[in-house]
Amino acid sequence: MNVTRFLISEHFHTYLGIPYDEEMVPFPNFGTVLIQHQRYLSKKIAFQWGDKYAFTFQEWTSCVRTLSTAILTSEFRTQTPVLLSLSADPVNMLLFHALLDGGIPAVFIPQKKEIETFSLPFTLIEPDKHVIHSPDNTQETLTIAAEKILNCRPKMPEPFYVPPLRLDHPAVYTLLGDVWVEFTHYNLLVSAQSVGKELALFRDGDTLFSTPVRDFADLVIAGLTSFYYGATTHFYTEVDTLRAQKILQEKKTQLLIPDIKRVDIFELSQDALDYPRDMAVLYRDPAILYLPEKLPFPWRFFWTAPVFGGNGFFVKDKKGVCCKGVDIKVKNGENEGQLMLFGHSIPHAVWLPQQGMLETTVNNMLLTPFRVKILDSERNAFKILNVIKDFYDGVSE
């Protein structure tokens, strides 16, 4: 089936009356985020996998710029997207950041789908097969080149040049249902800025991500949100209830995202220790069927979905408040009904067979599984009345 790329209409991108083209982030692209962290946070740990595999911001940004430079000097067509996995492992994360830095779109496909089962609206490169000129003057696949760079940790000369990319430059193509969508640098940066601000990631504490990456929203949270604010992100394969409590009692963690089931949710005494200000343990259910009970300290319930680029809203006592950049609306324009989200983080473009399908398709994409009552439209606050149980079967209210 032939499809055409269509820009998503301006009225879907409104946020409190702020036009979509009035960008709310202080960076012109992802590459400038690298430059700032390389300059001001050079000796701070950026990413750490397990107990040993750690990179400072200087090491990580040099690895990213080394790989993106190698890709761009290898007669690589910068508009040809590269297929990556939904994973937070070091090689995949380096490839993701290098593609963003070089202005090359990354492609993410939901884990349950196979690439051979549907047609692509673009040519696609697979990193395990595509060969580039590696920095050591050898011919290597993208994956092997990334592995070598991580092992040798080359240092790029300063100052870094500013990539000539606009905020509306394509950053990611991903599949939502059966529809391909495009996120720009701006969509992802405004999401990282908004969620990170709500979680106070600008404070001194670290982020600990110990849950599997289940969808594109998870990947944005794991790879961009804390990084945007210059916070250290630790990746651990397993953090159970006891280990989570021990980690928090060390008072070094600002945000913990564990793979803990609802029945294992624990409570910490707020009087026992002087915890970091705004410390949070994030509860996220990507296919929620029931709202969590009142969560104890320091848990916070956050809802997002891939279509919103990792942006979304927090819920406390069934009352939801959106992060910056997200607008709310009730389906069919009433004060009570199925919640829809709009704003600056939703996709920039979509591929469809014909333009006449655009409005209906985007409206359906922006529906959430919640029936709500609007409490304050100016603050984007609402009360959740119930969860629409058959939403994830493709049936909306």
C-alpha positions in Angstrom: 0.0 0.0 0.0 1.4 3.4 -1.0 1.5 6.0 1.7 2.4 9.7 1.8 3.9 11.8 4.6 1.5 14.4 5.9 2.3 17.1 8.6 -0.1 16.8 11.6 -2.3 19.9 11.8 -1.3 22.8 13.9 -4.4 22.6 16.2 -3.2 19.2 17.5 0.0 20.8 18.6 -1.4 23.7 20.7 -0.4 24.0 24.4 -2.1 26.7 26.5 -2.4 28.9 23.5 1.4 28.7 22.8 1.9 28.0 19.0 3.9 24.9 18.0 6.5 27.0 16.3 7.3 29.0 19.5 9.7 26.4 20.8 9.9 26.0 24.6 13.4 24.5 24.8 16.6 26.4 25.0 18.5 24.1 22.6 18.4 24.1 18.7 19.0 20.4 18.5 20.2 17.4 20.5 23.8 17.9 19.6 23.9 21.2 21.5 22.7 19.3 24.7 25.9 17.2 24.2 28.1 20.3 23.9 26.7 21.8 27.1 27.2 18.7 29.1 30.7 18.1 27.7 31.6 21.6 28.7 30.1 22.0 32.1 29.7 18.4 33.4 32.8 16.7 31.9 33.8 14.7 35.0 30.4 13.7 36.1 29.1 10.2 35.4 26.5 10.3 32.6 25.6 6.6 32.2 26.5 3.5 34.2 25.5 0.0 33.4 25.8 -2.4 36.3 28.5 -1.7 38.9 31.5 -1.1 36.6 30.6 0.0 33.0 30.5 3.8 33.6 31.0 6.8 31.3 31.6 10.5 32.3 29.8 13.1 30.3 33.1 13.9 28.6 33.7 10.3 27.7 30.1 9.7 26.5 29.8 12.9 24.4 33.2 12.1 22.8 32.0 8.6 22.0 28.8 10.0 20.5 30.5 12.7 18.4 33.2 10.2 17.2 30.5 7.8 16.0 28.3 10.4 14.4 31.3 11.9 12.6 32.4 8.5 11.3 28.8 7.9 10.0 28.6 11.3 8.3 32.0 10.9 6.6 31.2 7.5 5.2 29.1 8.6 2.3 26.0 8.0 4.5 22.8 9.4 3.2 21.6 11.4 6.2 17.9 11.1 5.3 18.1 7.3 5.4 16.8 6.1 8.7 18.6 3.4 10.8 16.7 0.6 12.6 17.5 0.4 16.3 16.1 -1.9 19.1 14.0 -0.9 22.0 16.8 -1.4 24.5 18.8 0.5 27.0 22.0 -1.4 26.4 25.2 0.6 25.8 25.6 0.0 22.1 22.0 0.8 21.3 22.1 3.9 23.4 25.3 5.1 21.8 23.8 4.5 18.3 20.6 6.4 19.3 22.5 9.4 20.6 24.9 9.4 17.6 22.1 9.3 15.1 20.4 12.2 16.9 23.7 14.1 16.9 24.2 13.5 13.2 20.7 14.3 12.1 19.9 10.8 11.0 16.5 9.4 11.9 16.3 6.4 14.1 13.6 3.8 13.5 11.9 1.9 16.4 9.5 -0.9 15.9 7.3 -2.3 18.7 8.9 -5.5 20.1 6.0 -7.8 19.1 6.1 -6.8 15.5 8.4 -8.2 12.8 9.9 -5.9 10.2 9.0 -8.3 7.4 5.2 -8.2 8.1 4.5 -4.7 6.8 5.6 -2.3 4.1 8.0 0.6 4.8 7.4 4.1 3.5 11.2 4.6 3.4 14.5 2.8 2.7 15.9 1.4 5.9 19.4 0.6 7.1 20.1 -2.2 9.7 23.2 -1.5 11.8 24.3 -5.1 11.9 24.6 -5.1 8.1 25.5 -1.6 7.0 29.3 -0.9 6.8 31.0 2.4 7.5 34.6 3.7 7.8 35.4 3.1 11.4 37.5 5.7 13.3 40.4 3.2 13.3 40.4 3.3 9.4 38.8 -0.1 9.1 35.5 -1.1 7.4 33.0 -2.1 10.1 29.3 -2.5 10.6 27.6 0.3 12.6 27.2 -2.1 15.5 30.8 -3.2 15.6 32.0 0.4 15.2 29.9 1.4 18.1 31.3 -1.5 20.2 34.9 -0.5 19.4 34.3 3.2 20.3 32.8 2.2 23.7 35.8 0.0 24.4 38.5 2.5 23.5 36.7 5.7 24.6 38.3 8.2 22.1 38.5 11.8 23.1 37.2 14.3 20.5 39.1 17.6 20.2 37.4 20.7 21.6 35.5 22.7 20.9 32.7 20.6 19.5 31.0 22.2 16.5 27.3 22.9 16.6 25.3 20.6 14.3 23.5 22.5 11.6 20.1 21.0 12.5 16.8 22.7 13.1 14.5 21.6 15.9 12.0 20.4 13.3 14.6 18.0 11.9 13.3 14.3 11.9 14.7 12.4 14.9 12.6 9.2 15.1 10.3 7.2 13.0 8.1 4.6 14.8 5.1 2.5 14.2 1.9 3.2 16.2 -0.5 0.4 15.5 -0.3 0.2 11.7 0.6 3.9 11.2 4.1 5.3 10.8 4.8 8.6 12.6 7.7 11.0 12.8 9.0 12.7 15.9 11.4 15.7 15.5 14.2 16.9 17.8 11.8 19.4 19.3 9.1 16.8 20.1 11.7 14.7 22.1 13.5 17.6 23.8 10.3 19.2 25.0 9.2 15.8 26.4 12.5 15.3 28.2 12.4 18.9 29.5 8.8 18.6 30.7 8.9 15.3 32.5 12.4 15.9 33.9 11.3 19.2 35.4 8.2 17.6 37.0 10.5 14.9 38.6 13.0 17.6 39.7 15.9 15.9 37.8 17.8 19.2 37.9 18.6 18.4 41.5 21.8 16.5 42.6 20.4 13.0 42.9 20.9 10.2 40.4 18.3 8.3 38.2 18.2 4.5 38.5 16.4 2.7 35.6 15.9 -1.0 36.3 12.8 -1.9 34.3 12.9 -3.4 30.7 12.3 -0.9 27.9 8.8 -2.0 26.9 8.0 0.8 24.3 9.3 4.0 22.8 8.1 6.1 25.7 10.3 4.0 28.0 13.3 4.6 25.8 12.8 8.4 25.8 12.6 8.3 29.6 15.7 6.0 29.9 17.9 7.7 27.3 16.9 11.3 27.1 15.0 12.6 30.1 17.7 12.4 32.8 20.4 13.1 30.3 18.8 16.3 29.3 19.2 17.7 32.8 22.7 16.3 33.2 21.7 13.7 35.8 23.6 10.4 36.2 21.6 7.5 34.9 22.3 4.0 36.3 21.0 0.9 34.5 20.6 -2.2 36.6 19.1 -5.5 35.4 17.2 -6.3 38.6 16.1 -4.3 41.6 13.7 -6.0 43.9 11.8 -4.5 46.8 14.6 -4.9 49.4 17.3 -3.6 47.1 15.2 -0.6 46.1 14.7 0.4 49.7 18.4 0.0 50.4 19.3 2.2 47.4 16.9 4.9 48.5 18.2 4.9 52.0 21.6 5.7 50.7 20.1 9.2 49.8 21.9 9.5 46.4 18.9 8.7 44.2 16.5 11.4 42.9 14.4 9.0 40.7 14.0 5.2 40.8 12.2 3.4 38.0 12.0 -0.2 39.2 10.4 -3.3 37.7 8.2 -4.0 40.7 4.7 -5.3 40.6 1.9 -3.5 42.4 1.7 -6.1 45.1 5.3 -5.4 45.9 5.0 -1.6 46.3 6.7 -0.6 49.6 6.4 2.4 51.8 9.3 4.4 53.4 8.9 6.4 56.6 9.4 10.1 55.8 10.7 10.7 59.3 13.4 8.0 59.3 15.9 9.6 57.0 16.6 13.0 55.4 15.7 11.9 51.8 16.6 14.1 48.8 14.0 16.7 48.1 11.3 15.6 45.6 12.7 12.0 45.5 10.4 9.7 43.6 9.8 6.1 42.7 8.0 6.0 39.4 5.1 3.7 38.9 4.2 3.2 35.2 1.9 0.6 33.7 2.0 0.9 29.9 -1.2 -1.1 29.4 -3.1 -0.1 32.6 -6.4 -1.7 33.3 -6.9 -0.5 36.9 -5.8 2.7 38.6 -3.3 2.0 41.5 -4.5 2.5 45.0 -3.3 5.5 46.8 0.5 5.2 46.4 2.7 5.5 49.6 5.7 7.7 49.8 7.8 8.1 47.7 5.8 6.5 44.8 4.4 8.6 41.9 2.1 7.3 39.2 3.0 8.5 35.7 1.1 7.8 32.5 2.4 8.2 29.0 2.4 6.3 25.7 4.6 6.2 22.6 2.4 8.6 20.7 3.2 11.3 23.3 7.0 10.8 23.0 7.4 10.0 26.7 5.4 13.1 27.9 2.2 12.7 29.8 0.7 13.3 33.2 1.0 12.4 36.9 -1.9 11.1 39.0 -2.5 11.4 42.7 -5.7 10.3 44.4 -7.3 9.9 40.9 -6.5 13.5 40.1 -4.3 14.1 37.0 -2.1 17.0 36.2 -0.2 17.2 32.9 3.4 18.0 32.4 4.5 21.1 30.5 3.8 20.9 26.8 0.6 18.7 27.1 -2.9 20.0 26.6 -6.1 18.0 27.4 -9.5 17.7 25.8 -12.5 15.4 26.2 -13.7 13.5 23.2 -16.6 15.2 21.5 -15.9 18.5 23.3 -17.7 17.8 26.6 -16.5 18.4 30.1 -16.7 14.7 30.9 -15.7 11.7 28.8 -12.7 10.0 27.2 -9.5 12.0 27.7 -7.4 13.1 24.7 -3.9 14.6 24.9 -2.5 17.2 22.6 0.6 19.4 22.6 4.1 19.9 21.5 5.3 16.3 22.1 3.0 14.5 19.8 4.4 13.4 16.4 5.2 16.0 13.8 4.1 14.0 10.8 2.3 10.8 9.8 2.2 8.4 6.8 -1.2 7.7 5.4 -2.7 6.5 2.1 -4.6 9.8 1.6 -5.0 13.1 3.3 -8.6 12.6 4.0 -7.7 10.1 6.7 -5.5 12.5 8.6 -7.9 14.1 11.0 -9.7 10.9 12.1 -6.4 9.0 12.4 -4.7 11.6 14.6 -7.8 12.0 16.7 -7.9 8.3 17.4 -4.1 8.1 18.1 -4.5 10.8 20.8 -7.1 9.0 22.8 -6.2 7.7 26.3 -7.8 4.8 28.2 -9.3 7.1 30.8 -12.7 8.5 31.3 -12.3 11.8 33.1 -14.0 15.0 34.3 -12.1 18.3 33.6 -11.4 20.1 36.8 -9.2 23.0 35.6 -8.7 23.5 31.9 -6.1 26.3 32.5 -3.9 24.0 34.6 -4.7 20.9 32.5 -6.1 19.2 35.6 -8.7 16.5 35.7 -10.3 13.7 37.8 -10.1 10.1 36.5 -13.5 8.5 36.7 -12.6 5.1 35.4 -10.3 3.2 33.0 -11.8 2.0 29.7 -11.1 -1.7 30.0 -11.4 -2.6 26.3 -9.2 0.3 25.1 -6.2 -1.9 24.5 -8.3 -4.2 22.4 -8.6 -1.3 19.9 -12.1 -0.3 21.1 -12.5 3.3 22.3 -15.5 4.7 24.2 
